[in-house]
Amino acid sequence: MPPAPFDDDQSNGLVARSVKGDNAEPLTITEISGLLKRTVEDRFGYVRLRGELSGVKRAASGHFYCALKDEKSVIDGVMWRGNAGRLAFVPEDGLEVIASGKLTTYAGRSKYQIVIDSMEIAGEGALLALLEKTRQRLDAEGLFARERKQPLPFLPRVIGVVTSPTGSVIRDILHRLADRFPSQVLVWPVLVQGKGAAEQVSAAIQGFSAVEGSADNPRPDLLIVARGGGSIEDLWSFNEEIVVRAIAGCTIPVISAIGHETDTTLADYAADRRAPTPTAAAEMAVPVRADLAATIADLAARQARAVHRPVELGRERLEARLRRLPQPAQLLQPQAQKLDELSERLRRGLRDRAGLGREKLAAVSSRLSPQILSRAARDAGTRLEQARLVPALLERPFTQKTERLSALARLASQFHPRKPLERGYAIVRDAAGKVLTTKALAEQADALSIEFADGALGVGEGASATSVPPVSAPKKPAKRVKPRKAPSGSSAQDDLFG
């Protein structure tokens, strides 16, 4: 079908054309992405989302990426390295959390996401908030300060254990102590969970701390407060303030072994040392007896070697130095050879020096004959008689310098600073005596002093006129000295002064 002869609709044309009266330029993809980003961030600058974690991934840079989802929707999330390092738990897939942050867009994939600033476990948020508030308050009191921590004894003889007598914790501790270093163990049985557990634990710690020590009732050198793993509700007794204060106030070093390695309670902060498990607490309490015996035997052997080693080293060094020492004859051989060479050089030098002296003496003796000396004296006398001094040779330079001095005196008289005053000029000064060269400076001065050839005149209030002596006439140049004529019959002589 042939095209219509006339069509005003150019919206579907091959080449885009601007429409007359339309000032809306097309946006680039980057520009529209920026507009969307600003709109979303302004509208949703701070949001709190509750959802289930999915696709948890921590990049090598430390940034944390995940997705939050519920039954119908999903949104991507990112937590930068600084905030991710401050998480109080390890995020895992399927964990329900409450994430706080702001919504933004990612133009590279045309999607929106949440930049997470903080993240909490949704089911235990209130409990954790209470725990953190208690921790901060007790920390402000100094109960968790590193300075108050007591060092653990290296080899405790008596170890007190505060735990349940029926659980596997006490059996693990006793078994590990028997394997490493058998010690006397005192067990104070307590409840480790439920109502009244916190009171019993704190009473046991205080009771061990109050023991004075005797043959029948020895005082423990170390305390272990232990319990097996469980949920945060099961371990809550060890977060009670009464237990924390009892541990902080105990005079005996305390090792806390509450729950598994990932469990942390306030008792761990207050204890002098935290163990990840009860078995690890027993390993911290005592060293390995076999290792100690081996170490002592090794130290004894090293001590014996250390006593004999200096003597052996001294003997070896002395023998090595004796082997390196040369014989006395070998030490003197180079010096004797050098002495022979110097003696031979001395004899040759004296012989050569005497020969050169005889040659020089013979050459000088031939020039010191009486005839040569007499002839030289006669020639010098003849030259002296021929040399005559003419006064004109001395007067000519003196006359030239006198004329030059007179010319300089005339120039000095003409360029004297007071010479123009005789021709009607004047010098204007201010009250301080400073010469004023412009009208503006003269108008600014409070008082003026005008100096003429025969004196000064003050102008203005406070002006003083100081008489100035008249300009002295320049001195006449010295009289020219006429050169004296040379005596007749004498020969002319060159100028001695050039």
Salt bridges, closest charged atoms under 4 A:
GLU41 OE2 - LYS37 NZ 3.12
ASP76 OD2 - LYS111 NZ 2.66
GLU96 OE2 - ARG50 NE 2.98
GLU120 OE1 - ARG48 NH2 3.76
GLU132 OE2 - ARG135 NH2 2.73
ASP139 OD2 - ARG135 NH1 3.98
GLU141 OE1 - ARG245 NH2 2.76
ASP179 OD2 - HIS175 NE2 3.14
GLU241 OE1 - ARG137 NH2 3.14
GLU241 OE2 - ARG245 NE 2.82
ASP268 OD2 - ARG274 NE 3.30
GLU283 OE2 - ARG176 NE 3.51
GLU312 OE1 - ARG309 NH1 3.70
GLU344 OE1 - ARG347 NH2 2.48
GLU344 OE2 - ARG348 NH1 3.54
GLU403 OE2 - ARG480 NH1 3.23
GLU422 OE1 - LYS419 NZ 3.51
GLU443 OE2 - LYS439 NZ 3.88
GLU451 OE2 - ARG418 NH1 2.09
GLU451 OE1 - ARG429 NH1 2.34
